[in-house]
Amino acid sequence: MFYCLHYFDTVNSTNTVAKEKTFPLPAVIFCEKQDNGHGRNGKKWVSKPGNLFMTICLENHFGTKATELSFVAGLAIYDAVASYSETKPVLKWPNDVLVHEKKISGILIENTGDKIFIGIGVNLFNHPENLDQDCCHLSEISDQSFGRDDILLKVIEKFEVYKSLWQKDGVSIIYNLWSERSFPRGKELTVYLEKHKEKGLYEGIDEEGCLLLKTDNKVIKITTADVRLQ
């Protein structure tokens, strides 16, 4: 599948542009700078120039399964980062990529019913400071030379590989591949739910892609939350 690439200098956010303008699909929107990048739950994504800010735009033929594309995108970013990193990245539920337990990338999926927008940010040459979680960038953990477009094209290439696998063989193989690249079971986590938080041990994900958290006397199934490492 061929993706039409559309470059902008400065935008509000690539997801916003993708939703407000009409592009031949599938398309990829990327830019030099975002003035109002955001992640899940409206959290601000600090968008320093030089990093990768992109949105993959697809027709939504997937229905309720569209959210599974977050795991597809996670695998694509993992492979792109791993191609240049001296240290293997780790996938953190639900939508982050870490290196040395520091965030290097995040994913935001939005849809308008007929279209789906997969927003991706990757810290390449700098990273934000003084956030609620530690961050890093690719050039500080790599001894290889690369440019933004190298990572952009690698993410697109791998996204199409994993999306094709997902469409052909189903989500179970995607969940298995994702789990192999996540933390081992027993990792201590703090999970921030809507009205309270839970501390426990990572027990992987289930057949629906939900987080499993082992507390003192039970395993909790979590469908949506913010997750922090202890």
trRosetta pair geometry for C-beta under 8 A, 3 or more apart (Angstrom, degrees):
i j d omega theta_ij theta_ji phi_ij phi_ji
1 26 6.3 46 156 26 123 134
1 160 5.7 -162 50 -136 103 124
2 26 7.8 165 94 58 42 96
3 26 5.0 -56 -111 107 79 102
3 27 6.2 131 -170 -125 81 19
3 28 4.9 49 154 -16 130 105
3 56 7.4 -59 -134 -136 142 88
3 156 5.7 -119 33 -157 151 129
3 160 7.8 -135 -32 -64 116 123
4 23 6.4 -168 87 171 127 108
4 24 5.2 77 -4 76 157 100
4 25 7.8 -105 27 -101 112 17
4 26 7.2 164 19 96 76 50
4 27 4.6 -32 67 -111 93 82
4 28 7.2 -179 84 24 44 68
5 27 7.5 161 -84 -164 22 69
5 28 5.0 -19 -109 67 68 103
5 30 7.0 -21 -163 17 95 108
6 23 6.1 -104 -24 -120 149 138
6 27 6.2 11 -2 -178 114 116
6 28 7.0 172 25 86 71 51
6 29 5.2 -25 72 -107 104 66
6 30 7.5 147 79 25 54 62
7 30 5.9 -25 -108 74 67 82
7 31 6.9 140 -164 -96 58 45
8 11 4.8 58 108 -46 144 114
8 14 7.8 173 40 -104 121 78
8 17 6.4 -140 -9 -119 158 168
8 29 7.0 7 2 -172 112 93
8 30 7.6 178 29 94 73 36
8 31 4.4 -26 73 -104 87 101
8 32 7.5 -121 105 11 55 78
9 31 6.7 21 105 -159 10 89
9 32 5.1 -17 -158 25 49 124
9 33 7.0 -2 152 31 61 92
10 31 6.7 108 -108 178 18 124
10 32 6.4 -50 -65 67 60 98
10 33 4.6 -16 -109 72 82 102
10 34 7.6 165 -157 -91 62 19
10 35 6.4 60 175 -38 102 100
11 14 6.2 97 79 -75 145 50
11 16 6.9 176 156 68 108 105
11 17 4.9 -43 -159 -45 145 129
11 29 7.9 0 0 161 172 120
11 31 4.9 -119 11 -91 110 163
11 33 7.7 159 26 88 57 56
11 34 6.0 -28 74 -113 77 66
11 35 7.1 -141 104 12 30 89
12 16 4.5 -42 86 70 117 155
12 17 7.0 159 45 -45 87 81
12 34 7.0 10 130 -160 24 79
12 35 5.6 -52 -118 57 41 100
12 36 4.7 -20 -171 43 75 110
13 16 4.4 95 57 2 84 104
13 17 7.1 -154 89 -4 45 84
13 34 5.0 45 -107 -152 58 124
13 35 7.8 -108 -51 55 61 61
13 36 5.5 -84 -39 87 97 73
13 37 4.9 130 -112 -103 102 50
13 38 6.2 -61 -84 16 158 79
13 45 7.9 92 -123 50 120 118
13 47 8.0 -167 -111 -53 77 154
13 53 7.7 -120 -154 179 64 126
13 119 7.2 0 160 -129 113 141
14 17 5.7 -51 -147 38 36 111
14 18 6.2 40 153 -23 66 107
14 29 4.5 163 -165 106 97 108
14 30 6.4 -2 -113 -104 142 32
14 31 5.7 -161 -76 1 98 111
14 34 6.8 -76 -20 -89 76 119
14 37 7.9 20 8 -109 80 93
14 53 5.4 168 -21 146 125 92
14 54 5.8 -128 150 -151 173 15
14 55 4.0 -179 129 -13 107 107
14 119 6.1 148 75 -125 101 93
15 18 5.6 -56 -147 37 31 114
15 19 6.3 25 156 -16 66 108
15 38 8.0 -82 42 56 133 86
15 55 5.1 157 -78 -98 55 142
15 108 6.5 -60 -58 97 151 119
15 110 5.8 82 -167 29 130 132
15 117 5.0 111 -139 144 85 136
15 119 4.3 -44 -58 -69 113 127
16 19 5.9 -61 -149 39 29 106
16 20 6.0 11 161 -8 67 116
16 36 7.5 36 -16 80 150 108
17 20 6.1 -67 -136 44 26 100
17 21 5.7 -9 178 12 68 117
17 29 5.4 176 91 -174 118 153
17 31 7.7 124 5 -50 154 131
17 55 7.5 167 63 32 92 140
18 21 7.1 -63 -121 50 15 86
18 23 7.2 -55 -136 13 67 130
18 27 7.4 174 -130 91 98 115
18 29 4.9 -142 -69 5 95 144
18 55 4.5 -110 -33 109 146 145
18 57 4.8 -168 -159 -76 120 122
18 117 4.9 139 104 -124 139 123
19 110 7.2 -40 -68 108 129 130
19 112 6.3 136 -138 -47 99 130
19 115 7.7 168 -113 90 65 131
19 117 6.2 -58 -60 -46 89 156
23 27 4.1 9 126 -49 134 172
23 29 7.3 -155 -34 -64 163 101
23 57 6.2 93 65 73 126 154
24 27 6.3 124 79 -65 54 112
25 57 5.8 -106 -114 118 99 97
25 58 6.3 120 -172 -137 120 29
25 59 5.3 129 115 -38 150 85
25 115 7.3 -142 -88 -124 152 107
26 56 7.1 -3 -176 -175 111 84
26 57 6.4 164 -158 85 61 64
26 58 5.2 -6 -113 -101 101 70
26 59 7.5 -101 -76 0 72 76
27 56 7.8 162 88 -157 46 44
27 57 4.4 -5 61 55 90 115
28 54 5.9 -7 -175 -170 99 112
28 55 7.0 164 -154 81 52 47
28 56 5.6 -19 -103 -102 81 61
28 57 7.2 -167 -79 15 30 81
28 152 7.5 126 152 -177 144 104
28 156 6.1 -53 -69 -95 155 124
29 54 6.6 156 83 -156 53 57
29 55 4.6 -1 53 52 102 98
29 57 6.7 57 -11 -22 101 116
30 52 7.1 -42 -146 -162 120 74
30 53 6.3 138 -152 85 68 60
30 54 4.2 -18 -94 -100 94 87
30 55 7.7 -176 -71 20 54 60
30 152 6.0 -7 -89 -126 166 135
31 34 6.3 110 81 -63 133 73
31 53 5.3 -38 55 83 87 115
31 54 8.0 175 13 -82 65 50
32 49 5.8 8 163 -134 85 95
33 47 6.1 122 -162 128 57 111
33 49 5.0 -31 -80 -84 102 87
33 53 7.7 83 -135 21 11 147
34 37 3.7 75 111 -50 146 100
34 45 7.2 16 85 88 146 104
34 47 3.7 -70 52 173 97 178
34 53 5.1 -165 -30 -157 117 164
35 47 7.6 -71 -37 59 14 134
36 44 7.8 -85 -160 -129 56 88
37 44 7.0 84 85 -171 68 61
37 45 3.7 -77 127 74 108 102
37 46 7.3 -96 67 6 120 3
37 47 4.1 118 -1 -47 139 124
37 53 6.4 -102 -99 -130 135 131
37 121 6.6 86 -178 -81 141 140
38 42 5.7 -35 -171 -154 136 39
38 43 6.3 141 -163 75 78 40
38 44 5.8 -53 -106 -109 72 35
38 45 5.6 -171 -97 2 10 92
38 108 7.1 85 104 -94 67 169
39 42 8.0 4 68 87 51 9
39 43 4.6 -27 59 71 97 99
39 44 7.6 4 12 84 85 11
39 45 4.9 111 -38 -61 90 104
39 95 7.9 168 -168 97 108 130
39 106 5.2 -26 -117 138 129 145
39 108 5.2 -155 -144 -68 50 120
39 121 7.7 -84 -81 19 99 131
40 43 6.2 13 68 21 55 109
40 94 7.8 83 -66 66 161 117
40 95 6.7 131 -38 45 128 141
40 106 8.0 -122 -6 177 92 121
40 108 6.0 -166 -57 -111 62 91
40 226 7.7 174 93 -87 127 88
41 226 7.5 -62 12 -60 148 111
45 106 6.7 -146 -113 64 121 134
45 108 7.9 -113 -41 -23 141 134
45 121 5.4 176 -179 -25 140 166
46 128 3.6 89 65 -75 150 139
46 131 7.3 -129 -5 -71 130 126
47 51 7.0 -140 -157 63 57 121
47 53 5.7 27 -142 -75 117 142
47 121 7.2 -106 -102 -128 84 130
48 51 5.7 78 71 -3 77 118
48 126 4.9 -74 107 86 149 121
48 127 7.6 -153 27 -102 137 13
48 128 6.9 175 -23 -65 116 74
50 124 6.2 -137 139 74 79 106
50 125 4.2 -71 147 53 127 127
50 126 6.1 72 74 13 131 102
50 148 7.1 -158 -175 -63 44 121
51 121 6.8 33 138 -171 124 85
51 122 6.4 -169 -177 88 92 54
51 123 5.3 -42 -125 -123 129 40
51 124 4.8 163 -123 20 58 89
51 125 6.5 -142 -71 32 65 75
51 126 6.7 -99 -51 54 105 74
51 127 7.9 100 -86 -87 138 55
51 137 7.3 -103 -100 -129 107 117
51 148 7.4 125 170 -110 15 113
52 120 7.1 -22 124 116 107 95
52 121 6.7 156 90 -154 70 41
52 122 4.2 9 54 50 118 98
52 124 5.7 91 -16 -34 90 122
52 148 5.4 163 -81 -153 84 93
52 151 5.4 -106 -59 97 150 127
52 152 6.0 -173 -136 -70 121 82
52 155 7.7 141 160 -11 153 148
53 120 7.8 166 -151 88 32 57
53 121 5.6 1 -105 -108 68 82
54 119 7.5 162 92 -151 45 49
54 120 5.1 -15 68 61 90 97
54 121 7.9 167 26 -80 64 41
54 152 6.1 143 -67 -127 150 94
54 155 7.1 139 67 86 152 148
55 117 5.3 -9 -173 -170 120 93
55 118 6.5 148 -159 72 61 46
55 119 4.8 -23 -100 -95 90 65
55 120 7.2 166 -88 16 38 73
56 73 7.4 -166 27 -102 137 115
56 117 7.5 154 76 -157 50 43
56 118 4.3 -11 54 57 99 108
56 120 7.2 39 -9 -6 96 116
56 156 7.4 159 -98 -109 115 78
56 159 6.3 -141 -88 159 163 164
57 115 6.3 -7 -168 -176 91 116
57 116 7.5 159 -152 82 46 50
57 117 5.7 -8 -103 -105 73 73
57 118 7.9 -156 -67 23 32 73
58 69 8.0 -158 33 -122 146 162
58 115 6.9 155 82 -159 43 67
58 116 5.0 -15 63 59 94 96
58 118 7.5 29 3 -6 107 107
59 114 6.8 -39 -152 163 73 74
59 115 6.2 -57 -115 -105 38 65
59 116 7.8 30 119 16 12 84
60 63 7.5 132 157 -48 94 27
60 66 5.7 -14 -143 -91 104 138
60 111 5.6 78 -85 -153 147 127
60 112 7.9 -175 -7 58 139 59
60 113 6.7 -170 60 135 147 27
60 114 5.6 174 39 175 104 20
60 115 5.5 -163 -16 -103 100 6
60 116 4.5 114 -85 -30 97 96
62 65 4.5 -110 172 76 95 92
62 66 4.3 129 87 -74 122 71
62 68 7.6 -137 176 42 136 102
62 69 7.2 113 75 -38 177 114
62 116 7.0 -5 34 -29 121 151
63 66 6.8 -171 78 -24 26 92
64 67 7.4 -26 171 9 56 102
65 68 5.1 -27 180 10 74 122
65 171 7.1 -147 -153 -54 109 130
66 69 5.9 -31 -177 3 53 116
66 109 7.1 167 140 170 94 133
66 111 5.8 31 135 -56 159 153
66 116 5.0 -158 -158 -101 128 144
67 70 6.0 -17 177 -2 61 112
67 109 6.4 152 -123 92 56 152
67 209 7.6 178 118 83 104 153
68 71 5.8 -43 -174 30 60 110
68 72 6.8 64 131 -18 74 102
68 166 6.8 158 128 -160 121 136
68 171 5.0 -84 -150 -114 146 128
68 174 6.8 92 173 86 106 152
68 209 6.5 -164 -110 -45 76 155
69 72 4.8 -47 -147 37 51 120
69 73 6.0 54 152 -22 74 99
69 109 6.2 132 78 -112 103 140
69 116 6.8 101 33 146 158 146
69 118 5.9 -102 133 -87 123 130
69 163 7.2 18 -125 -106 94 98
69 166 7.8 146 -95 113 62 173
70 73 5.8 -52 -147 37 29 110
70 74 6.4 36 150 -25 62 105
70 94 6.5 7 142 155 148 94
70 95 5.3 -70 -168 -100 119 99
70 107 5.5 143 -145 115 82 140
70 109 5.3 -98 -70 -20 95 134
70 118 7.7 -173 -88 -132 53 103
71 74 5.4 -46 -146 31 34 118
71 75 6.7 37 154 -19 62 100
71 171 7.5 85 63 -158 143 97
71 174 5.1 105 117 149 123 114
71 175 6.5 -24 -171 -84 162 56
71 178 4.8 -59 -161 -69 106 151
71 209 6.3 -117 -45 -126 136 127
72 75 6.1 -56 -158 33 30 109
72 76 6.7 29 148 -18 63 107
72 159 6.5 78 143 -149 98 70
72 162 4.6 164 -153 118 81 115
72 163 5.3 71 -173 -78 145 67
72 166 5.5 -53 -87 -35 123 149
72 174 6.0 -43 -75 -143 72 138
73 76 5.5 -55 -150 35 37 114
73 77 6.3 32 155 -16 70 104
73 95 8.0 15 83 -145 118 89
73 107 5.0 128 106 -125 135 142
73 109 7.7 -180 6 -67 147 105
73 118 5.3 -171 -77 -178 144 132
73 120 6.3 -149 -175 -82 124 117
73 159 6.2 11 -107 -115 60 107
74 77 6.0 -56 -147 38 30 107
74 78 6.2 38 152 -25 64 106
74 91 5.0 76 169 -134 124 125
74 95 6.8 -132 -75 -137 111 48
74 97 6.6 167 -149 -67 77 97
74 107 6.4 -90 -68 -17 76 149
74 178 6.1 57 90 -125 129 108
74 181 8.0 165 138 90 104 131
75 78 5.4 -50 -147 32 32 118
75 79 6.5 29 157 -17 64 103
75 91 7.7 -17 -74 -77 52 147
75 158 6.9 -144 120 154 80 112
75 162 4.8 137 84 -102 132 160
75 174 7.0 -114 -23 -152 144 83
75 177 5.8 33 -110 119 134 122
75 178 6.1 -92 -63 -83 99 77
75 181 7.1 135 -111 30 72 154
76 79 6.1 -57 -154 36 29 107
76 80 6.4 27 152 -18 64 108
76 155 5.2 81 145 -158 110 63
76 156 7.9 79 -174 -52 137 9
76 157 8.0 156 -149 74 104 53
76 158 3.8 151 -136 101 74 102
76 159 3.9 9 -95 -67 160 67
76 161 7.6 145 -99 48 91 93
76 162 5.8 -127 -57 20 87 132
77 80 5.6 -55 -146 37 35 112
77 81 6.1 29 158 -14 69 107
77 89 8.0 -86 124 105 84 164
77 97 5.1 -131 118 -39 123 153
77 105 5.0 -167 177 125 142 161
77 107 7.3 -141 -15 -62 147 110
77 120 6.5 -169 -78 -152 123 125
77 122 6.5 -172 -146 -84 110 117
77 155 6.0 17 -88 -120 61 105
77 158 7.9 -165 -30 85 25 135
78 81 6.2 -63 -149 41 24 105
78 82 5.9 21 157 -18 64 115
78 89 5.4 -151 -136 77 71 123
78 91 5.9 -44 -76 -60 128 104
78 97 6.0 -162 -78 -123 67 123
78 181 5.3 24 -153 172 159 154
79 82 5.6 -57 -138 41 28 112
79 83 6.4 42 157 -35 62 100
79 154 7.1 -148 111 162 91 104
79 158 4.4 175 66 -125 137 157
80 83 5.9 -48 -158 17 29 116
80 84 7.7 -7 156 7 57 104
80 122 7.4 -67 103 -105 130 162
80 151 5.3 91 170 -154 123 74
80 154 4.0 134 -118 111 94 116
80 155 4.7 -21 -53 -68 155 71
80 158 6.1 -139 -47 17 87 141
81 84 6.6 -84 -165 48 35 90
81 85 5.3 17 157 -18 78 127
81 89 4.7 47 100 -33 135 143
81 97 6.2 159 -2 153 155 142
81 99 7.0 -144 165 -56 135 123
81 104 6.3 103 -125 109 145 142
81 105 6.8 -129 -56 -14 136 135
81 122 7.1 -157 -74 -146 102 125
81 138 6.3 -135 -134 -105 83 113
81 151 7.9 40 -75 -136 55 113
82 85 5.8 -61 -116 42 31 105
82 88 6.0 16 -118 -132 105 65
82 89 5.9 -109 -64 14 83 97
83 154 6.0 -117 25 -155 155 154
84 138 5.9 40 99 -180 127 120
84 142 4.5 -4 153 -122 89 146
84 144 5.1 -124 -144 61 82 127
84 146 5.4 -42 -114 -24 146 151
84 150 7.9 95 -63 120 137 127
84 151 7.5 -60 0 -85 144 97
85 88 7.1 140 99 -93 120 18
85 89 6.3 96 46 -42 163 88
85 99 6.0 -129 -149 -117 149 143
85 138 6.5 -98 -76 -143 91 82
85 141 5.1 7 -140 116 90 112
85 142 5.5 -79 -98 -77 41 92
86 141 5.9 -139 34 165 89 74
86 142 6.3 171 -18 -107 83 42
86 143 6.4 55 -58 -2 121 94
87 99 5.5 116 90 -164 114 102
87 100 6.2 44 113 -48 162 86
87 141 5.7 -70 27 -176 105 124
88 99 8.0 -177 102 -122 29 84
89 97 5.2 7 172 180 138 99
89 98 6.3 146 -165 76 81 41
89 99 5.0 -59 -105 -75 74 84
89 104 6.7 -98 -119 43 121 135
89 181 7.5 23 93 179 81 108
90 97 7.4 151 75 -160 41 55
90 98 4.8 -26 63 66 92 97
90 99 7.4 152 14 -87 78 37
90 101 7.6 0 44 -81 137 51
90 181 6.8 175 -140 158 43 68
90 182 6.3 78 -177 -146 83 34
90 183 6.0 55 -176 -65 131 68
91 96 7.5 144 -161 85 49 54
91 97 6.1 -30 -102 -105 59 68
91 98 7.8 173 -89 21 11 81
91 178 5.8 -98 98 -166 162 78
91 181 4.8 62 2 109 113 99
91 182 4.6 -65 73 -84 89 75
92 96 4.3 -18 64 71 106 104
92 97 7.3 -179 19 -89 83 18
92 98 5.4 53 -20 -13 121 117
92 182 6.9 128 -86 -140 34 91
92 183 7.2 42 -100 -21 75 107
92 227 6.5 -160 165 91 105 125
92 229 7.7 -81 -123 -51 140 101
93 182 7.0 25 -33 -133 86 140
93 205 6.3 155 -89 -74 139 114
93 211 4.8 151 123 -86 154 110
93 227 6.0 58 86 8 79 160
94 211 7.2 -97 -71 -43 83 113
94 224 7.4 -26 -31 -125 154 56
94 225 7.9 130 -23 55 112 60
94 227 7.4 131 -14 4 66 121
95 106 6.0 60 123 -163 96 70
95 107 4.0 -122 -172 58 106 95
95 108 7.1 98 153 -70 155 42
95 109 7.8 -145 -113 -6 140 93
96 103 5.5 -66 -163 -123 122 101
96 105 6.9 147 -162 86 53 60
96 106 5.4 -20 -105 -102 71 75
96 107 7.6 -144 -70 14 33 82
97 103 7.4 97 74 -153 49 61
97 104 5.5 -60 102 65 93 91
97 105 3.9 11 45 55 114 106
97 106 7.5 -144 20 -65 75 36
97 122 7.8 -8 59 -113 133 88
98 101 5.6 10 168 -129 135 22
98 102 6.0 139 -157 61 86 28
98 103 5.7 -49 -99 -90 76 42
98 104 6.5 133 -130 7 24 87
99 102 6.1 -34 70 60 63 84
99 104 5.1 34 7 -28 104 135
99 136 5.6 -95 69 69 102 138
99 141 5.6 -139 141 28 148 178
100 136 6.3 70 52 -30 112 158
100 141 7.3 -159 -10 -102 119 138
101 134 7.1 49 115 66 79 124
101 229 5.7 -84 -158 52 113 170
102 133 7.7 157 -142 148 55 87
102 134 4.3 -73 -117 117 92 99
102 135 5.5 115 174 -155 98 10
102 136 4.0 86 105 -17 133 104
103 106 6.7 13 -175 -53 122 98
103 123 7.7 96 118 1 72 130
103 133 5.6 69 -12 113 124 121
103 134 7.0 152 13 92 79 50
103 135 4.8 -43 67 -108 86 73
103 136 7.3 155 68 20 37 69
104 122 6.5 16 146 -154 82 71
104 123 5.2 -116 -155 46 60 102
104 127 7.6 -75 -118 -98 57 134
104 135 7.1 132 -82 -165 41 73
104 136 5.4 -36 -81 72 91 84
104 137 6.7 140 -133 -108 89 28
104 138 6.5 94 -164 -61 128 74
105 120 6.9 -3 -171 -171 109 85
105 121 6.3 175 -147 91 62 58
105 122 4.4 -10 -100 -104 106 71
105 123 7.0 -137 -67 12 58 73
106 120 7.7 173 88 -147 45 46
106 121 5.4 4 53 53 83 101
107 118 6.8 -24 -162 -173 101 85
107 119 6.8 141 -164 82 48 62
107 120 5.7 -10 -107 -100 73 71
108 118 7.8 152 80 -163 47 40
108 119 4.0 -11 62 61 95 116
109 116 6.8 -10 -166 -175 97 100
109 117 7.0 151 -155 82 48 56
109 118 5.4 -11 -103 -108 80 67
109 119 7.3 -160 -72 23 31 76
110 116 7.6 163 89 -158 41 56
110 117 4.8 -14 65 62 87 107
110 119 7.1 31 7 -9 100 111
111 115 6.4 -177 -151 93 73 49
111 116 4.4 -25 -100 -105 105 68
111 117 6.6 177 -84 16 47 75
112 115 5.1 14 45 51 101 90
112 117 7.8 52 -12 -12 91 109
118 159 7.9 155 97 -145 153 141
120 155 6.5 165 123 -178 163 152
122 138 7.0 22 159 -32 105 124
122 151 6.0 -135 89 154 152 143
122 155 7.5 -153 -26 -65 144 141
123 126 6.9 -104 -164 88 95 36
123 127 4.2 30 -157 -92 149 93
123 128 8.0 -117 -100 4 129 70
123 135 6.1 120 -37 170 165 112
123 136 6.6 156 90 99 139 39
123 137 3.9 -106 142 -103 103 79
123 138 6.7 162 101 -13 66 76
124 137 5.9 7 90 -171 12 103
124 138 5.0 -25 -135 33 50 115
124 139 6.3 59 159 -25 60 97
124 146 7.7 -118 -159 98 114 109
124 148 6.0 -158 19 -96 175 75
124 151 6.3 -145 -98 5 123 158
125 137 6.0 -64 55 159 4 143
125 138 7.6 -33 -56 54 43 84
125 139 5.1 35 -111 0 59 139
126 137 5.6 86 48 -49 2 163
127 135 4.1 -165 168 123 129 115
127 136 5.7 -164 -20 -179 165 7
127 137 4.3 -159 -38 -45 101 97
128 131 5.5 68 112 -37 116 121
128 135 5.7 59 58 36 71 157
129 135 7.6 -124 -84 46 37 111
131 134 7.8 169 65 -82 95 17
131 135 6.3 52 35 -21 132 115
132 228 7.9 -81 141 -98 100 130
133 228 6.6 -150 -92 -123 113 95
136 140 6.2 -119 -174 66 94 124
136 141 6.4 51 151 -29 132 124
137 140 5.5 84 69 8 78 105
137 141 7.8 174 92 5 41 93
138 141 6.3 -83 -155 49 36 93
138 142 5.5 11 162 -8 78 128
138 146 7.4 -49 124 63 133 133
138 151 7.3 176 4 -85 171 144
139 142 5.9 -70 -127 47 30 103
139 146 7.9 -148 -89 51 83 95
142 146 7.1 -19 125 10 156 119
146 150 4.4 -117 -163 67 94 148
146 151 6.5 81 153 -42 130 90
147 150 5.1 111 55 -3 65 101
147 151 7.8 -140 99 3 41 85
148 151 6.1 -64 -161 40 38 104
148 152 6.0 41 147 -24 72 110
149 152 5.1 -50 -140 37 38 119
149 153 6.1 34 162 -16 69 105
150 153 6.4 -60 -149 38 23 103
150 154 6.3 21 154 -17 61 112
151 154 5.6 -56 -144 39 32 112
151 155 6.2 35 156 -22 67 104
152 155 6.0 -58 -153 33 25 109
152 156 6.6 20 153 -14 62 107
153 156 5.7 -53 -147 38 34 111
153 157 6.1 38 154 -22 66 107
154 157 5.6 -52 -144 36 31 114
154 158 6.2 20 161 -10 66 110
155 158 6.2 -63 -144 44 26 102
155 159 5.9 32 156 -26 64 110
156 159 5.7 -53 -143 33 27 114
156 160 6.6 24 159 -17 62 105
157 160 6.3 -64 -159 34 26 106
157 161 6.7 25 148 -19 63 107
158 161 5.3 -49 -148 33 40 116
158 162 6.3 27 159 -10 70 105
159 162 6.2 -62 -146 44 28 100
159 163 5.9 29 156 -22 66 112
160 163 5.6 -52 -136 38 30 112
160 164 6.2 34 160 -22 63 105
161 164 6.1 -61 -155 34 24 109
161 165 6.6 22 150 -16 61 108
162 165 5.4 -51 -147 37 38 115
162 166 6.2 44 152 -23 67 103
162 174 6.6 95 -177 -115 102 102
162 177 7.7 -143 -128 86 113 154
163 166 5.5 -51 -148 35 32 116
163 167 6.3 28 155 -15 65 106
164 167 5.9 -56 -145 39 30 107
164 168 6.1 23 157 -15 65 113
165 168 5.9 -63 -143 42 27 107
165 169 5.8 -27 179 28 67 112
165 173 6.3 -106 157 99 110 130
165 174 6.9 142 105 -70 107 88
166 169 7.2 -72 -117 56 14 74
166 170 7.2 -50 -164 135 49 9
166 171 6.2 30 -148 -92 92 57
166 173 7.7 -152 -94 68 51 97
166 174 5.1 23 -95 -53 96 135
169 172 7.7 -96 136 56 90 85
169 173 4.9 14 112 8 128 141
170 173 6.6 105 75 8 72 92
170 174 7.9 -134 117 4 47 97
171 174 5.1 -60 -158 41 53 116
171 175 6.0 54 147 -23 82 101
171 209 7.3 -66 162 -49 133 114
172 175 5.7 -53 -149 36 32 110
172 176 6.4 33 153 -20 65 105
172 207 7.0 -15 -104 -142 91 85
173 176 5.5 -50 -146 36 35 114
173 177 6.3 34 154 -17 66 104
174 177 5.9 -54 -146 39 30 108
174 178 6.1 32 154 -20 64 109
175 178 5.6 -55 -144 39 30 114
175 179 6.2 32 156 -23 65 106
175 205 6.1 -127 -159 92 106 122
175 207 7.2 153 75 -132 173 38
175 209 6.0 -128 -101 -85 114 76
176 179 5.8 -54 -147 34 29 111
176 180 6.6 32 154 -22 62 104
177 180 5.8 -52 -152 31 32 114
177 181 6.8 14 155 -5 63 111
178 181 6.1 -76 -158 45 31 101
178 182 6.3 35 148 -33 69 110
178 205 7.3 -9 100 30 120 143
179 182 5.4 -53 -143 25 36 116
179 204 5.7 26 -137 -148 121 104
179 205 6.2 -136 -84 32 104 98
182 202 7.9 -146 143 168 116 142
182 204 7.5 128 82 -125 138 64
182 205 7.8 102 9 -12 168 106
183 187 4.0 -14 151 -23 143 155
183 202 5.4 58 87 82 124 165
184 187 6.5 127 69 -39 60 98
184 202 7.9 119 99 85 37 121
185 201 7.2 59 173 151 71 103
185 202 5.9 -143 -134 101 46 80
185 203 5.7 41 -139 -124 107 39
185 204 5.8 -37 -84 -36 102 91
186 201 5.2 -21 -135 -168 36 121
186 202 6.6 -36 37 56 20 80
187 201 6.8 131 62 -158 36 66
187 202 4.1 6 55 18 91 127
187 229 7.2 -56 167 -129 112 92
188 199 7.4 4 -172 -174 91 92
188 200 7.7 -171 -143 109 58 22
188 201 6.2 -41 -94 -100 51 64
188 202 7.7 -93 -37 -10 9 87
188 229 7.2 83 86 -168 73 63
188 230 3.9 -61 121 45 113 127
189 199 7.2 179 92 -147 50 53
189 200 6.3 -18 61 68 87 63
189 201 7.2 123 18 -128 87 16
189 202 5.4 90 -19 -59 125 89
189 213 6.4 -105 72 -121 124 109
189 227 5.6 -25 -166 -164 123 100
189 228 6.9 139 -162 74 69 44
189 229 6.5 -53 -108 -109 64 41
189 230 6.4 -142 -91 -16 11 95
190 197 5.9 10 180 175 94 124
190 198 7.4 165 -156 85 52 42
190 199 5.2 -22 -103 -99 74 79
190 227 7.4 149 80 -158 49 51
190 228 4.7 -16 62 64 99 98
190 229 7.8 14 20 97 82 5
190 230 5.7 110 -26 -71 94 90
191 197 6.3 161 82 -160 48 71
191 198 4.8 -12 59 60 103 91
191 199 7.6 179 18 -82 73 30
191 200 7.3 -21 3 32 114 98
191 211 7.2 171 -113 111 138 147
191 213 5.7 -83 -15 -79 147 160
191 222 6.0 -94 -174 -105 151 167
191 225 4.8 30 -177 141 95 150
191 226 7.4 153 -160 80 50 47
191 227 5.4 -16 -106 -105 73 75
191 228 7.9 -169 -76 26 31 67
192 197 4.9 -28 -104 -103 58 99
192 225 5.9 157 70 -175 50 92
192 226 4.3 -12 56 63 112 98
192 227 7.5 -153 19 -72 77 29
192 228 7.1 49 -18 -4 106 104
193 196 5.6 4 61 64 109 60
193 197 6.4 174 19 -95 77 37
193 198 6.6 47 -16 -5 115 98
193 222 7.3 -121 -88 -135 102 113
193 225 5.2 -44 -88 -111 58 113
198 213 6.1 104 114 122 129 151
198 215 6.3 -75 -173 -82 112 123
198 220 6.4 -40 162 44 169 162
198 222 8.0 -153 48 -78 138 132
199 215 7.5 99 83 -118 51 87
199 230 7.0 68 -146 -74 106 137
200 213 4.3 103 74 169 135 95
200 214 5.1 178 172 78 116 44
200 215 4.3 -76 -94 -80 126 59
200 216 7.9 -111 -108 -25 96 50
200 220 7.1 148 13 25 166 112
201 213 7.1 139 63 -163 38 60
201 214 4.4 -25 61 61 94 105
202 211 7.8 -70 -135 -165 79 98
202 212 7.7 88 -172 81 49 71
202 213 6.9 -35 -102 -109 39 63
202 214 7.8 -28 55 17 9 91
203 212 3.8 -77 81 112 106 108
203 213 6.5 -174 15 -91 101 12
203 214 4.8 105 -49 -32 122 100
203 219 5.7 -43 34 -137 169 118
204 212 5.6 6 68 43 61 118
205 209 5.5 -5 173 -148 132 35
205 210 6.3 152 -157 70 80 33
205 211 6.0 -46 -103 -95 78 40
205 212 6.5 173 -109 -1 22 91
206 209 7.2 -58 67 11 63 16
206 210 5.0 -6 36 54 107 90
206 212 5.8 105 -43 -51 91 113
206 221 6.5 -15 -7 -125 143 109
210 221 5.0 38 127 -173 141 90
210 222 6.0 163 180 69 93 43
210 223 5.3 -43 -118 -91 111 56
211 221 7.5 142 77 -160 51 44
211 222 4.2 -25 67 63 102 106
211 225 7.0 -86 40 42 143 116
211 227 7.0 -177 -116 -74 165 139
212 219 5.5 1 -173 179 99 112
212 220 7.3 153 -156 75 48 46
212 221 6.2 -20 -100 -100 69 60
212 222 7.6 -174 -78 17 21 84
213 219 6.9 154 76 -159 38 61
213 220 4.7 -21 64 59 95 98
213 222 5.9 38 -3 -15 115 124
214 218 7.7 -163 -146 106 56 31
214 219 5.1 -29 -96 -101 69 79
214 220 7.8 -178 -82 16 20 73
215 218 5.8 3 55 58 98 69
215 219 7.6 172 17 -95 71 27
215 220 6.1 46 -12 -15 112 112
222 225 5.1 -37 175 2 128 130
